[in-house]
Amino acid sequence: MNYFIRALKYYVYLLILLVVIILALVLTGFVEADLSKMFVNGYDSLWQIALIMLVFALVYPRFGFSKRTAHIYGSPEELRPDIMKVMENLGYRLENEGEGKFTFLRRSGFSRALKMWEDRITLSPTGAGMEVEGLTRDLSRVVSALEATREEGV
C-alpha cells in the first residue's frame, strides 16, 4: 500500500511539474497556447505523456526508497545519544521511538513539501548494527554520519 501511495504522489507531482513547464513556455512565448500545435501528435500526445509519466511513477518507489545497514554496535539505549545528535545535525526531528526503533522526519516544512512528505527515516536494530530505511538519496549521508560519529565516540 505504501508503494502505491508513493507512486501516486510521484505521478501527481510529475503532472504538476509538466503543467508548470508548459505554462511557463506559453507565457514566455516560446510555444503557442494551442495544444494541437504544441505537440507533434496534437492532443494524442497528452495521453502518451501521461502514460510515460505513469511508468516513471510506478518505477520510482522501487529505486527511490531503500534500506541500508549502519555498522554501529550496541544496544539502542546506548546508541540513542549518538543517533539523536547525528539526526539533529542532519536536520531531522524525532517522530517516534519504541522497542529500540526510531523514526525521524525533516524539521523544515519546506524540505518536507519538496520530498512530498515522504521524508521519514527509520532506524531499527539488527544483528549487524542499525538498519536505516528511507529515501535512497538521504541514506548515504545518514549511514555515513552514524558510522563516523560512533567511531569517534569509541
C-alpha positions as CSV (number, residue, x, y, z in Angstrom):
1,M,0.0,0.0,0.0
2,N,2.9,2.4,0.9
3,Y,4.4,1.7,-2.6
4,F,1.1,2.6,-4.3
5,I,0.7,5.8,-2.3
6,R,4.3,6.8,-3.1
7,A,3.8,6.1,-6.8
8,L,0.5,8.1,-6.9
9,K,2.2,11.1,-5.2
10,Y,5.0,11.0,-7.6
11,Y,2.6,10.8,-10.6
12,V,0.7,13.8,-9.4
13,Y,4.0,15.6,-8.8
14,L,5.2,14.9,-12.3
15,L,1.9,16.1,-13.8
16,I,2.0,19.3,-11.8
17,L,5.6,19.8,-13.0
18,L,4.6,19.3,-16.6
19,V,1.8,21.7,-16.4
20,V,4.0,24.4,-14.8
21,I,6.7,23.9,-17.5
22,I,4.1,24.1,-20.3
23,L,2.5,27.2,-18.7
24,A,5.9,28.9,-18.4
25,L,6.7,28.1,-22.1
26,V,3.3,29.5,-23.2
27,L,3.6,32.6,-21.0
28,T,7.1,33.4,-22.3
29,G,6.0,32.9,-25.9
30,F,8.3,30.0,-26.7
31,V,5.3,27.9,-27.8
32,E,1.8,28.6,-29.0
33,A,-1.1,28.1,-26.5
34,D,-2.8,25.6,-28.8
35,L,-2.1,22.0,-27.7
36,S,-2.6,20.6,-31.2
37,K,0.3,22.8,-32.4
38,M,2.4,22.5,-29.3
39,F,2.9,18.7,-29.6
40,V,3.7,16.7,-32.8
41,N,0.8,14.3,-32.2
42,G,-1.5,17.1,-31.0
43,Y,-4.0,16.1,-28.3
44,D,-3.0,12.4,-28.6
45,S,0.4,13.4,-27.1
46,L,-1.4,14.2,-23.8
47,W,-2.3,10.6,-23.0
48,Q,1.1,9.4,-24.3
49,I,2.9,11.8,-21.9
50,A,0.6,10.7,-19.1
51,L,1.3,7.1,-19.8
52,I,5.1,7.6,-19.8
53,M,4.8,9.5,-16.5
54,L,2.8,6.7,-15.1
55,V,5.6,4.2,-15.9
56,F,8.1,6.5,-14.2
57,A,5.9,7.0,-11.2
58,L,5.4,3.2,-10.8
59,V,9.2,2.5,-11.1
60,Y,10.4,5.4,-8.9
61,P,9.4,4.0,-5.4
62,R,11.4,0.8,-6.1
63,F,14.6,2.8,-6.6
64,G,13.9,6.0,-4.7
65,F,13.4,4.2,-1.3
66,S,15.7,1.6,0.2
67,K,17.3,0.1,3.3
68,R,21.0,0.1,4.3
69,T,22.8,-1.1,7.4
70,A,24.8,1.3,9.6
71,H,27.5,-0.8,11.2
72,I,27.2,0.7,14.7
73,Y,27.1,-1.7,17.6
74,G,25.5,-1.6,21.0
75,S,22.0,-1.5,22.5
76,P,19.6,1.1,21.2
77,E,19.7,2.8,24.7
78,E,23.5,3.3,24.5
79,L,23.3,4.3,20.8
80,R,20.5,6.8,21.4
81,P,22.6,9.9,22.2
82,D,24.8,9.5,19.1
83,I,21.7,8.8,16.9
84,M,19.9,11.9,18.3
85,K,23.0,14.1,17.7
86,V,23.5,12.9,14.2
87,M,19.9,13.2,13.1
88,E,19.6,16.7,14.7
89,N,22.7,17.8,12.8
90,L,21.2,16.5,9.6
91,G,18.0,18.4,10.0
92,Y,15.7,15.7,11.4
93,R,13.5,15.6,14.4
94,L,12.4,12.5,16.4
95,E,8.9,11.4,15.4
96,N,8.5,8.2,17.3
97,E,10.6,5.9,19.4
98,G,9.8,2.4,20.7
99,E,11.2,-1.1,21.0
100,G,14.7,0.2,20.0
101,K,13.2,1.6,16.8
102,F,13.5,5.3,15.9
103,T,11.6,7.3,13.2
104,F,12.6,10.7,12.2
105,L,11.1,13.4,10.0
106,R,12.7,16.5,8.4
107,R,12.3,19.6,10.6
108,S,11.8,22.0,7.7
109,G,8.3,22.1,6.3
110,F,9.6,23.4,3.0
111,S,12.0,20.4,2.8
112,R,9.2,18.0,3.7
113,A,7.0,19.5,0.9
114,L,9.7,19.1,-1.7
115,K,10.0,15.5,-0.8
116,M,6.2,15.1,-1.0
117,W,6.0,14.3,2.8
118,E,8.0,11.1,2.1
119,D,11.0,12.1,4.2
120,R,10.7,9.6,7.0
121,I,13.9,7.8,8.1
122,T,13.5,4.7,10.2
123,L,16.3,3.1,12.3
124,S,15.8,-0.4,13.5
125,P,18.2,-2.6,15.5
126,T,19.6,-5.7,13.7
127,G,22.4,-8.1,14.4
128,A,24.7,-6.2,12.0
129,G,24.0,-2.8,13.5
130,M,21.1,-0.4,12.7
131,E,19.0,-0.9,9.6
132,V,18.3,2.6,8.1
133,E,15.3,2.9,5.8
134,G,14.1,5.9,3.8
135,L,14.8,7.9,0.7
136,T,17.8,6.4,-1.1
137,R,19.5,9.8,-1.7
138,D,19.4,10.6,2.1
139,L,20.6,7.2,3.3
140,S,24.2,7.7,2.4
141,R,24.5,10.8,4.5
142,V,22.7,9.3,7.4
143,V,24.6,6.0,7.4
144,S,28.0,7.7,6.9
145,A,27.3,10.2,9.7
146,L,26.2,7.5,12.1
147,E,29.2,5.3,11.5
148,A,31.6,8.3,11.7
149,T,30.1,9.5,14.9
150,R,30.2,6.1,16.5
151,E,33.8,5.6,15.5
152,E,34.8,8.9,17.1
153,G,33.0,8.0,20.3
154,V,34.7,4.6,20.7
